Amino acid sequence: MRFTVSSTALSSKLTALSRVINSKNSLPILADFLFDVQDNVLYLTASDSENVMKTQVELTESDGNSRFAIGNHDLLEAVKGFSEQPITFDIDFTANLAKITYQNGLFSLPVENADEFPQAQSISDGANEIVIPNALLAENINRSLFATAQDELRPVMNGIYFDLTAECLAVVASDGHKLVRNKILSIRSEQPAAFILPKKPASLLKNLLGKDGGDVTIRFDERNAQINYGDGEITCRLIEGRYPNYNSVIPQNNPNQLTVDRMTLLAALRRVQPFANDSSNLIRFHVEGGTLQLDAEDYDFSKTATERMACDYNGQPMSIGFKGASFIEILSNFDCQDVIIQLADPSRAGLVLPSEQPENQDVLMLMMPMLIND
């Protein structure tokens, strides 16, 4: 069996698929790419047993249909360095060998039986469906992924929560100390539905989406989700369990409002943070009148830092402590010029919002404060 494919097209598809494959696998064949040639189209699949990723590439020519598997590492390394040129695969199923010919040479690799490759979990017929623009989903995953937890005791916190209601689609992530809630107001459903997308497929989508237009279709039931984008598809096992009531932790009345240039505050935090105590990473925010002052101190090593900046503040003078690294992450995941920080008192959560909300969206981030000694 023989077929010919573009080297750069094959290389880009295999590179994307390789991100699914684990370095250690429960089944040896999970270290392979699955090749399926059907009607002059090459369908490629990679899996770690919980996540299955598929894509396809048009063939220059082929003389039939067949399926086989090839180890990912050697093939990927071999095709990575090729300039654009045709690559021809000759498959000898008797010898279980693939001979791969290119302009200046050839190499051969063993092939394995495709029937040993595990099948993706099927989605039930009564599955829920969300259709969302490619760039919008990419934007929301990028904005939320950093806030997911790494918590063995509460696995539901380790993914991104998609909550579809009659009002909107809310995309939520939280580790218990910080929280991101994105409302997409243009997507809603009279039939409420929700799922928790694990971190690995979310990371895969982060790298794959946003490169082209079109829509992404997400079909999901209680256990699995199938995400179709462009010429690819990811099927993944969802995190099972009940996500906490995120709305209950978002304060509804934080009367003290601070508006500040995002990049100015971000740069100041990055300068001040190295002087904070390594274990607490505490930075004190003191706001009064039109001035925001940041203070960090580590008396164990006789280190202190202070920086002031202009801001627009309506409220009572206040000192409140936040974890510096987390606040830097929050500011880094906005793309607006100014941010609004809403505060109630030093013991209650602070809200961070963009000064201008994205079209048809309502974005909010929350930070729990840290105790400061006055």
C-alpha positions in Angstrom: 0.0 0.0 0.0 1.4 3.4 -1.0 0.5 7.0 -0.5 2.2 10.5 -0.9 1.7 13.5 1.4 3.2 17.0 1.8 6.0 17.0 4.4 5.1 20.3 6.0 1.4 19.4 6.2 2.2 16.1 7.8 4.8 17.6 10.2 2.4 20.3 11.5 -0.4 17.8 12.1 1.8 15.3 13.9 3.3 18.0 16.1 -0.1 19.1 17.2 -1.2 15.5 17.9 2.0 14.6 19.8 0.9 16.9 22.6 -1.8 14.4 23.6 0.7 11.5 24.0 2.1 10.8 27.4 5.8 10.0 28.0 4.7 6.9 29.9 1.6 4.9 28.6 -0.6 2.2 30.1 -0.7 0.5 26.7 2.4 0.4 24.4 0.3 1.4 21.3 -0.7 4.7 22.9 2.9 5.8 22.1 1.8 5.5 18.4 0.1 7.7 15.8 -2.9 5.9 14.2 -2.9 6.3 10.3 -6.2 5.7 8.5 -6.1 6.3 4.7 -9.6 6.6 3.2 -10.4 7.9 -0.3 -7.3 10.0 -0.7 -7.5 11.5 2.8 -5.2 10.6 5.7 -7.0 10.6 9.1 -4.5 10.9 12.0 -5.3 10.0 15.6 -3.4 10.2 18.9 -4.6 9.2 22.4 -3.6 8.9 26.1 -6.8 6.8 26.7 -8.7 9.7 28.3 -8.2 12.2 25.5 -8.4 11.3 21.8 -7.3 13.9 19.2 -8.1 13.4 15.5 -7.1 15.5 12.4 -6.9 15.0 8.7 -4.7 15.9 5.7 -5.3 15.6 2.0 -3.0 13.2 0.2 -1.2 13.9 -3.1 -2.0 10.4 -4.2 -2.8 7.0 -2.7 -3.5 3.5 -4.2 -6.0 2.2 -1.6 -7.4 2.3 1.9 -5.8 0.9 5.0 -5.1 1.5 8.7 -1.9 1.1 10.7 0.0 2.6 13.7 3.6 4.0 13.8 5.6 5.1 16.9 5.4 8.8 17.5 8.9 9.8 18.5 11.0 8.6 15.6 8.5 9.6 12.9 8.0 13.1 14.3 11.8 13.7 14.7 12.4 12.4 11.1 9.8 14.7 9.4 10.4 17.8 11.6 13.4 18.9 9.7 12.1 18.5 6.1 11.6 21.5 3.8 8.4 21.4 1.8 8.5 18.2 -0.4 6.5 15.1 -1.1 7.0 12.1 1.2 5.9 8.7 0.0 4.9 5.9 2.5 5.2 2.3 1.2 3.5 -0.1 3.7 4.4 -3.8 3.7 1.8 -5.4 6.0 3.5 -8.8 5.6 6.8 -7.6 7.1 5.0 -5.0 9.3 7.2 -2.3 7.9 6.8 1.3 6.5 9.4 2.5 4.1 9.3 6.3 3.9 11.0 7.9 0.9 11.8 11.6 0.4 13.9 13.7 -2.0 17.4 12.8 -0.7 16.9 9.4 1.0 14.6 7.0 2.9 14.0 5.5 6.3 11.9 2.6 7.5 9.9 2.1 10.7 7.9 -0.8 12.1 4.1 -0.6 11.9 1.6 -2.1 14.3 -1.9 -3.4 14.0 -4.4 -0.5 14.0 -7.1 -2.7 15.7 -5.1 -2.6 18.9 -5.6 1.2 19.1 -8.3 2.1 21.6 -11.5 3.7 20.3 -12.7 7.0 21.5 -15.6 7.0 23.9 -18.9 7.6 22.1 -21.2 10.5 23.0 -24.8 9.6 23.9 -27.6 10.5 21.4 -29.2 12.9 23.9 -26.0 14.9 24.3 -26.1 18.7 24.9 -24.6 20.9 22.2 -22.9 24.3 22.3 -21.8 26.2 19.2 -19.2 28.9 19.9 -17.0 31.0 17.6 -13.4 29.6 17.4 -11.7 32.8 18.6 -14.2 33.4 21.4 -13.6 29.9 22.9 -9.8 30.4 22.6 -10.1 33.8 24.3 -12.1 32.4 27.2 -9.9 29.3 27.7 -6.8 31.5 27.6 -8.3 33.9 30.2 -9.4 31.1 32.6 -6.8 28.3 32.5 -4.4 30.0 34.9 -7.0 30.0 37.7 -7.6 26.2 37.7 -6.4 24.3 40.7 -4.1 21.3 41.2 -6.1 19.7 44.0 -6.2 15.9 44.5 -8.9 16.2 47.2 -11.3 18.4 45.1 -10.8 17.2 41.5 -13.7 19.4 40.3 -11.5 22.4 40.8 -8.9 21.1 38.4 -10.8 22.0 35.2 -12.7 24.8 33.5 -16.5 24.8 34.3 -18.8 25.6 31.4 -22.3 26.6 32.8 -25.0 27.0 30.2 -28.1 28.8 31.5 -31.1 30.8 30.1 -29.0 34.0 30.7 -25.6 33.1 29.2 -22.7 30.6 29.0 -20.5 31.2 32.0 -16.9 29.9 31.7 -15.5 29.6 35.2 -12.2 28.6 36.9 -11.1 28.8 40.5 -8.4 27.4 42.8 -10.2 28.7 46.0 -8.0 31.8 46.2 -8.6 33.3 42.8 -11.6 33.0 40.5 -12.3 33.9 36.9 -15.9 34.2 35.6 -16.5 34.9 31.9 -20.1 35.4 30.9 -20.8 35.0 27.1 -24.1 36.8 26.8 -24.7 35.7 23.1 -24.9 32.0 24.0 -27.8 30.8 26.1 -30.2 27.9 26.4 -33.6 27.4 28.1 -32.3 23.9 28.9 -29.6 24.3 31.6 -26.5 22.1 31.1 -22.9 22.1 32.5 -19.6 20.2 32.3 -16.1 20.5 33.7 -13.4 20.4 31.0 -10.1 18.9 32.4 -6.9 21.0 32.2 -5.2 18.8 29.5 -7.8 19.1 26.7 -8.2 22.8 27.6 -4.5 23.3 27.1 -4.6 21.4 23.8 -7.4 23.7 22.6 -5.6 26.8 23.8 -2.8 25.9 21.4 -5.1 24.8 18.5 -7.8 27.5 18.5 -7.8 31.1 17.4 -5.8 30.4 14.2 -8.8 30.5 11.9 -12.5 31.6 11.9 -15.5 29.4 11.9 -17.3 27.8 14.8 -16.5 25.1 17.4 -19.2 22.6 18.2 -19.1 21.0 21.7 -21.3 18.0 22.3 -21.3 16.6 25.8 -23.0 14.2 28.1 -22.4 13.3 31.8 -19.1 11.6 31.1 -17.5 12.7 27.8 -17.2 15.7 25.5 -16.5 15.8 21.7 -15.1 19.1 20.5 -15.1 19.7 16.7 -13.0 22.6 15.4 -11.9 23.2 11.8 -10.4 20.0 10.5 -9.8 18.5 13.9 -11.7 16.8 16.8 -10.9 16.2 20.5 -12.9 13.6 22.5 -12.2 13.7 26.2 -13.4 12.3 29.5 -14.9 15.0 31.7 -14.3 15.6 35.4 -17.3 14.2 37.2 -18.8 15.9 40.3 -20.7 19.0 41.3 -18.9 22.3 40.8 -19.2 24.7 43.8 -21.7 27.6 43.6 -19.3 30.2 42.2 -21.8 33.0 42.3 -22.2 32.8 46.0 -18.5 33.8 46.6 -18.7 36.9 44.3 -19.5 39.9 46.5 -22.4 42.0 45.2 -21.5 45.3 46.9 -17.9 46.4 46.9 -18.4 50.2 47.2 -14.7 51.3 47.1 -13.7 51.5 43.5 -10.1 52.0 42.2 -9.3 52.6 38.5 -5.6 52.2 37.4 -3.6 51.7 34.3 -3.1 47.9 34.0 0.4 47.9 32.6 1.6 50.4 35.1 0.3 48.3 38.0 1.6 45.1 36.5 5.1 46.6 36.0 5.1 47.9 39.6 4.0 44.6 41.1 6.8 42.8 39.1 9.4 45.2 40.6 8.0 45.0 44.2 7.2 41.3 44.4 10.9 40.0 44.7 11.1 41.9 48.0 8.1 40.0 49.5 8.5 37.1 51.9 9.1 33.9 49.9 6.5 31.9 51.9 3.6 34.4 51.9 4.3 36.5 48.8 2.3 39.2 50.5 2.0 42.6 48.9 0.2 45.4 50.8 -2.1 47.7 48.7 -2.7 51.0 50.4 -5.0 53.3 48.5 -6.0 56.8 49.6 -7.1 59.8 47.5 -5.4 59.6 44.1 -2.5 57.4 45.1 -2.0 53.6 45.2 1.0 52.4 47.3 2.5 48.9 47.0 4.6 47.6 49.9 6.6 44.4 50.2 8.8 43.3 53.0 10.9 40.3 54.1 12.3 41.1 57.5 14.1 37.8 57.7 16.5 39.1 55.0 16.1 42.8 55.7 14.4 43.5 52.4 11.7 46.1 51.7 10.2 47.8 48.7 7.7 50.6 48.2 6.2 52.0 45.0 3.5 54.6 44.4 1.4 55.4 41.4 -1.5 57.6 40.4 -5.0 56.2 40.3 -8.6 57.2 40.4 -10.2 56.1 43.7 -13.7 56.6 45.1 -13.9 55.2 48.6 -12.5 55.1 52.1 -8.7 54.9 52.7 -7.8 51.2 52.9 -4.9 48.8 53.3 -5.5 45.3 52.0 -3.1 42.4 51.4 -2.9 40.3 48.2 -0.6 37.5 47.0 1.7 39.2 44.6 2.2 36.3 42.1 -1.6 35.7 41.8 -2.3 39.4 41.2 0.3 39.4 38.5 -1.4 36.4 36.9 -4.8 38.1 37.0 -3.5 41.4 35.4 -1.5 39.4 32.8 -4.8 37.7 31.6 -6.6 40.9 30.8 -5.9 42.8 27.5 -7.6 46.1 28.4 -5.8 49.4 29.1 -7.3 50.2 32.6 -8.6 47.8 35.2 -11.2 48.5 37.9 -10.5 47.1 41.4 -13.6 46.9 43.6 -13.0 46.6 47.4 -15.3 46.3 50.5 -12.9 45.9 53.4 -9.5 44.2 54.1 -11.1 40.9 55.0 -13.4 40.5 51.9 -12.6 39.4 48.4 -11.6 42.1 45.8 -12.9 42.1 42.3 -10.9 43.0 39.2 -12.8 44.0 36.0 -11.7 45.5 32.7 -12.6 49.2 32.3 -14.4 48.2 29.1 -16.0 44.8 28.8 -15.4 42.8 25.5 -18.4 42.8 23.2 -21.2 40.5 24.4 -19.2 39.4 27.4 -19.0 40.1 31.1 -15.5 39.4 32.5 -14.8 39.3 36.2 -11.8 38.1 38.3 -11.8 37.7 42.1 -8.9 37.6 44.6 -9.1 36.6 48.2 -7.2 38.9 50.5 -4.4 38.0 52.9 -4.1 39.0 56.5 -1.9 42.0 57.1 -0.5 43.1 60.4 -1.0 46.8 60.9 
